[in-house]
Amino acid sequence: MNLIASTAPFFLRPVHEAFRGISDAGFTGVEVMVTHDETTQDAGRLARAASGFGLTVEAIHTPSLLLTRRVWGPDPVAKVTRAIETASDTGAPVVVAHPPYRWQHGYRTWLDQEMPFLAERAGVTVAMENMFTVRARKLKGPRLHDDDLDGYAKVTLDTSHAAVAGHDPIEAAAESGARLAHVHLSNNSGKGWDSHLPVYEGVLPIAGLLDQLENSGYEGAVSLELDLRRWMDRPAELSAVLRRNKEFCTAALPMAVH
């Protein structure tokens, strides 16, 4: 089981800053969220930057946030295609993508019919991330995001998203079985929003989940994806928080995490 850290908490900052913080905390692998930072969009620059901090790129996260909706263009097919190419060129085995909104019929058809062949040729796994239910602010009609990932061959389990959707992450991991290809690990406040707390805070049984993953033979990456805004302007404290999260996980699985 490969314990890595995500650059997602640093998405408004240069990726070099994320790499420095993650490396200083003792990590050797990183998941890169593609952002407006041009280094995250260029495989060669990205690989060199990560290597300069002693890091390997283990996953690429498509630019799917509202703030990055124009990165690599608005078409979700183009975003996933570019992410697959970037992952292949950096040696990252996994691309994390978001499921379609309900009106994105073309994207869903492409995910079903064409994406698997593209990913296979590139030697990359595309793992669809579970999302919590989202509704338009003034509408009481259909959900905008569907958190049902039964139709996808490989999935990413985000523990905070699972909590918001009312799912037990241990049960979700068990039900995913061999389809589970990637994990976004964080805790949750249990108050109905996507809090991405440190693993040692909140209501989720993170140690139990790690134990379940080990016992199931899971061999993918566990990527710490945390809300670090409280410490972002205090580098020493930020490094300490990342180290404490890493130590919590390695203490839970001393023989499995590397």
C-alpha positions in Angstrom: 0.0 0.0 0.0 1.5 3.3 -1.1 0.9 6.3 1.1 1.2 9.5 -0.8 0.0 13.1 -0.5 -2.2 15.2 -2.8 -1.3 18.7 -4.1 -5.1 19.5 -3.9 -4.8 21.6 -0.7 -2.3 23.9 -2.5 -4.4 24.4 -5.6 -4.2 28.2 -5.5 -0.4 28.1 -5.0 2.5 27.1 -7.3 2.9 23.4 -7.4 6.6 23.8 -6.4 5.3 25.0 -3.0 3.1 21.9 -2.7 6.1 19.7 -3.6 8.3 21.4 -1.1 5.7 21.0 1.7 5.0 17.4 0.9 8.6 16.4 0.6 9.5 18.2 3.8 6.9 16.1 5.6 8.6 12.9 4.5 6.5 11.7 1.5 8.1 10.3 -1.6 5.0 10.0 -3.8 2.5 12.7 -4.8 -0.9 13.0 -6.5 -1.0 16.1 -8.7 -4.2 18.0 -9.2 -4.1 19.9 -12.5 -4.6 23.6 -11.9 -3.9 27.0 -13.6 -0.2 26.5 -12.7 1.3 25.6 -16.1 3.7 23.2 -14.5 0.9 20.9 -13.6 -0.3 20.9 -17.2 3.0 19.9 -18.8 4.2 16.3 -18.2 7.9 17.1 -18.7 8.0 20.1 -16.4 5.9 18.3 -13.9 8.1 15.2 -13.7 11.3 17.3 -13.5 9.8 19.5 -10.7 8.6 16.5 -8.7 12.0 14.8 -9.1 13.7 17.9 -7.9 12.0 17.4 -4.5 12.6 13.6 -4.5 9.0 12.8 -5.4 7.4 10.5 -7.9 4.1 11.4 -9.5 1.7 8.5 -8.6 -1.6 10.0 -9.8 -3.0 12.8 -11.9 -6.3 14.4 -10.9 -8.2 16.1 -13.7 -9.0 19.8 -13.4 -12.6 19.3 -12.4 -13.0 22.0 -9.7 -15.2 25.1 -10.4 -12.1 27.3 -10.3 -10.3 25.1 -12.9 -13.3 24.6 -15.2 -11.4 26.3 -18.1 -8.1 24.5 -17.6 -7.6 22.3 -20.7 -10.9 23.6 -22.0 -14.5 23.1 -20.8 -15.0 19.7 -22.5 -14.7 16.9 -19.8 -13.6 14.5 -22.5 -10.7 16.7 -23.4 -9.7 17.0 -19.7 -9.7 13.2 -19.2 -7.8 12.6 -22.4 -5.1 15.2 -21.5 -4.9 13.7 -18.0 -4.3 10.2 -19.4 -1.6 11.5 -21.7 0.0 13.4 -18.7 -0.1 10.3 -16.5 1.4 8.1 -19.2 4.2 10.6 -19.8 5.0 11.1 -16.1 4.7 7.4 -15.2 1.7 7.9 -13.0 -0.5 4.7 -13.0 -3.8 6.4 -12.1 -6.0 9.2 -13.3 -8.7 10.4 -11.0 -11.7 11.8 -12.8 -15.1 13.1 -11.8 -18.4 11.4 -13.0 -20.6 13.2 -15.4 -23.3 15.7 -14.5 -26.7 14.4 -15.4 -26.9 16.4 -18.6 -23.4 15.3 -19.8 -24.7 12.5 -21.9 -21.9 12.7 -24.4 -19.2 12.5 -21.7 -21.0 9.5 -20.1 -21.1 7.7 -23.5 -17.4 8.4 -24.1 -16.5 7.1 -20.6 -18.4 3.9 -21.4 -17.4 3.3 -25.0 -14.1 5.0 -25.8 -12.2 5.9 -22.7 -11.4 2.3 -21.6 -9.5 1.6 -24.9 -7.6 5.0 -24.7 -6.6 4.3 -21.1 -5.5 0.7 -21.9 -3.3 1.8 -24.8 -1.7 4.4 -22.5 -1.2 1.9 -19.6 -3.2 4.0 -17.3 -6.1 3.3 -15.0 -8.9 5.9 -14.9 -10.6 5.7 -11.5 -13.9 7.5 -11.2 -14.3 9.4 -7.9 -17.4 9.1 -5.7 -19.2 12.4 -5.3 -21.8 13.4 -2.8 -25.3 14.5 -4.1 -25.4 18.0 -5.4 -28.6 19.9 -6.2 -29.0 23.2 -8.0 -29.4 25.9 -5.3 -33.0 26.9 -6.1 -34.2 23.6 -7.6 -35.8 20.6 -5.8 -35.7 18.5 -8.9 -33.1 15.9 -10.1 -29.6 15.6 -8.6 -26.8 17.2 -10.6 -24.2 14.6 -9.7 -25.0 10.9 -9.4 -22.9 9.2 -6.7 -23.7 5.8 -8.1 -20.4 4.4 -9.6 -21.6 0.9 -10.3 -21.1 1.4 -14.0 -17.4 2.1 -13.8 -14.7 -0.5 -13.9 -12.4 1.3 -11.5 -13.2 3.8 -8.8 -11.6 6.2 -6.4 -13.0 6.2 -2.8 -13.0 9.7 -1.3 -13.7 9.2 2.4 -15.0 12.7 3.1 -17.3 12.6 0.1 -18.6 9.2 1.3 -19.4 10.8 4.7 -21.4 13.6 3.1 -23.3 11.1 1.1 -24.1 9.1 4.2 -21.9 6.1 3.3 -19.7 4.2 5.7 -16.2 4.3 4.0 -15.3 0.8 5.3 -18.5 -0.6 3.7 -17.9 1.4 0.5 -14.4 0.0 0.2 -15.5 -3.5 0.8 -18.4 -3.2 -1.7 -16.0 -1.8 -4.3 -13.8 -4.8 -4.1 -11.3 -5.2 -7.0 -12.8 -2.1 -8.6 -11.1 0.1 -6.0 -8.0 1.6 -7.6 -7.3 4.7 -5.5 -8.2 6.3 -2.2 -8.5 9.9 -1.1 -8.1 9.8 2.6 -9.3 12.4 5.1 -11.7 12.6 8.0 -15.0 14.4 8.2 -16.8 16.5 10.8 -20.1 14.5 10.3 -22.0 17.8 10.0 -23.0 17.4 6.4 -20.3 19.2 4.5 -17.1 18.1 2.7 -14.6 19.0 5.5 -11.5 16.9 4.5 -10.2 17.0 8.1 -6.9 15.5 9.3 -7.2 11.8 9.6 -7.0 11.9 13.4 -10.0 14.4 13.7 -13.6 13.9 12.9 -16.1 11.0 13.0 -14.8 8.5 10.4 -13.1 5.2 11.4 -9.9 5.9 9.5 -7.7 3.3 11.3 -10.4 0.7 10.7 -10.5 1.6 7.0 -6.8 1.2 6.6 -7.0 -2.1 8.4 -9.7 -3.2 6.1 -7.7 -2.2 3.0 -4.7 -4.1 4.2 -6.8 -7.2 5.0 -8.4 -7.1 1.5 -5.1 -7.0 -0.2 -5.5 -3.5 -1.6 -2.3 -2.6 -3.5 -3.2 0.9 -4.8 -2.3 4.3 -3.4 -3.8 6.0 -0.4 -3.6 9.7 -1.0 -4.0 12.2 1.8 -6.3 14.9 0.5 -6.7 17.3 3.4 -8.0 20.8 4.0 -4.8 22.6 5.1 -5.9 26.2 4.9 -5.4 26.7 8.7 -1.7 26.1 8.3 -0.9 27.2 4.7 0.9 30.4 5.7 2.9 28.7 8.5 5.3 26.3 6.7 6.7 24.7 9.9 3.2 24.0 11.3 2.0 22.8 7.9 4.9 20.3 7.7 4.1 19.1 11.2 0.5 18.5 10.4 1.4 16.5 7.3 3.9 14.5 9.3 1.3 13.8 12.0 -1.2 12.6 9.4 1.5 10.4 7.8 2.5 9.0 11.2 -1.1 8.2 12.1 -1.4 6.1 8.9 2.0 4.3 9.3 1.2 3.5 12.9 -2.1 1.9 11.8 -0.3 -0.1 9.2 3.4 -0.4 10.2 4.0 -3.4 7.9 1.9 -2.3 4.9 2.6 1.4 4.2 5.8 2.4 2.5 
